[in-house]
Structure formats: C-alpha cells, structure tokens
Amino acid sequence: MRVLGLDFGTKTLGLAISDNTKTIATSLKTLRYEKDYKDLFNEVKEIIEKNNVDEIVLGYPINMNDTIGERAESTLLFKQDLENFLNLNIVLEDERLTTREATKILIEADMSRKKRKKIVDKVAASFILQSYLDRRKNGSNYY
C-alpha cells in the first residue's frame, strides 16, 4: 500500500506518491481545474485505486505565525469534500514554505519559468509527502 500526497492550490492540485514501503516520496502529476475543484475528484479516485493508496496526506498552509488564513480555510473545505467523496480519512501536514523550496530547487536546476510553473505543485506535493513519511518514521505528530 502507498501514501498519496496532495498540494492544493487555487487552480491546481499537485500529487506525489510514496513507494510501497512508505519511505520515499516521488512527484506524480499536477491536475488543473477551472471553477470547481470537485471536477478533480474522479481522477484522484482513479489514481488512488491504480496505485493501491491507503493513506492521503494534504498540505496544510497555516501562516508562519501559526494562524489560520484564507488558504488554510479553503484547504479544510477541500479536505472535507474529498473525504466525503472518497470515504477516506485525510491527514494534514504542515506545508509552510514547500512551494518556495520547490521553486528554489527548480531554479537551481536551471529550469525555465514556463517549465517550473508546470511542475512546481507536484514537486511541492512530494516535499509535503516526504515530510509526513519522515515524521511518521520518527514517531512524531503535528495534527
């Protein structure tokens, strides 16, 4: 069984997947939506079934001062809607600075802005998932 990592954005959903030992995260893909993120739910369900996913981790964008902002609130709504659709529990993982980290690494790899824009969300999802896998392995919890 595997873990699926999600990075929810205003127009995109970055996805990452763990290996079978739930040790290593790999970026998977970025899904885009126009108006309603629920349009992505069937595709997420297919990915879960195809990859034998039994856990989902969702990046939780709390503010640097630990307050809950508008993005965190919309992420919680997305979480609730996706949990209801899939009938699966979703774990929240602190995602502060993951997109910035992903962008920095892609810039250091000399990737063009156009290419970065296409993959930054799935790379951020892999950072979120790897953080969760490492923390779980070490036995610590956030939420």
N, C-alpha and C positions, 0 to 999 in steps of 0.2 A: 504494500500500500504506500501511497505517496501523499505529500502535502502540496496544496496549491497556494501560491502567494499572489495577492492582489494589491495593485496600487490604483485606487480610484481617483480619477480626475474629473474636471468639468466637461471634457469631451472624449476622454479616453479611459481605458481600463488596461493597465499593464498586468501581464500574467507571468508567473515563474512557477517552476515545478521542482520538487525535490527528487533525488534518486530514491530507489527502493529502500535504502537503509535510513532515509530521512536525515542525511548528513550534509549533502551538498545541494545547493540551490542553483538552478540554471534558468536564465531568462527564456521565456517561451514565445510570447507574441504580444502585440498591442491591438486591442479592439477599439474601434471608434464608434461613437453614437452621435446622432444629430440632436434629437429633442429629449428622448426618454431612455434612460439607462436600462430600463426593463427590456428594451429591444435586444440586449446582450445576453439575457438570462438563458435562453435556449442554447446558445453557443457555449456558454460557460458550463452548462449541464453536460453537453456532449464531450467537452474536454475532461470533465470530472469522470465520466463513465469510461472514456477511452484510455485514461491514464491511471485507473484504479485509485482515485483520490479518496481518502477517508478523513482528511482534515483540510480546513481552509483558514488561511491567515490573511487578514486585511489590515493594510497600513492605516494607522490612526493618526491624523495630522493635528495633534494638540500643539498649542502655541509654546514658544520657548519658555514662557513663564508658567507653564502647566495649566493655563486656562483653556476653556473650550470655545473655539471660534466658529464662524460660519461654516468653514470647510469641514471641521470635525462633526458638526451637527448634520451636515448633508451626508457625511460618511456613515454616521449612525443610522440614518434613514435608509441608505443603500444597504447596509448590513441587515437591517430588519427585513427589508423587502426580499433580499436574496435568500436569507434564512427561511423565510416563509415559502418561497418558490421551491427551494431545494429540499426543504425539511432536514437541514443540516445546521449544526452549530458552527458559527464563525468566530474565531479568536481574533482579538485586536492586538496589534503590535505597534509600538511607538515608531513613527516614521519620520520624525524630525530630521531634516537635512538630507534625506535619502535622495531626492531628486537633484539637489545641489551636488551631492557626492557623485552621483551617476553622471551628471553633466561634466563635472571636473575631469573624471576619468576619460570620458569620450573626447573631450578637448585635448587632453594629454596624448590620446591615441591619434591625434591629428585628423579627427573625423569632421567633415563639413557640417555646418549648421543644419542644412537640409536633412542629412542622414541622421544627425543627433536627434532632431525633432521626431523622427520616425521610431526611434528605438529607446529613447530615454526612459519612457514609462515602464517598459518591460525590464530594463536594467534596474530601475528603482525597485520594481517588484522583487527582483532577485535579491537585492540588498535587504529588503524587509523580511523576506523568507529566510535568508541566511541568518539574520539576527535572531529570528524566532528559533530556528533549528539549533543555533549555538547556545542560546539561553536555556532552551529545553534540555539540551545535553548536560548543561551545567547545573540544572535543577533550580533555576531562579525564575520568578514570575514578576510580571508587571501588573496585569489586569485580572 
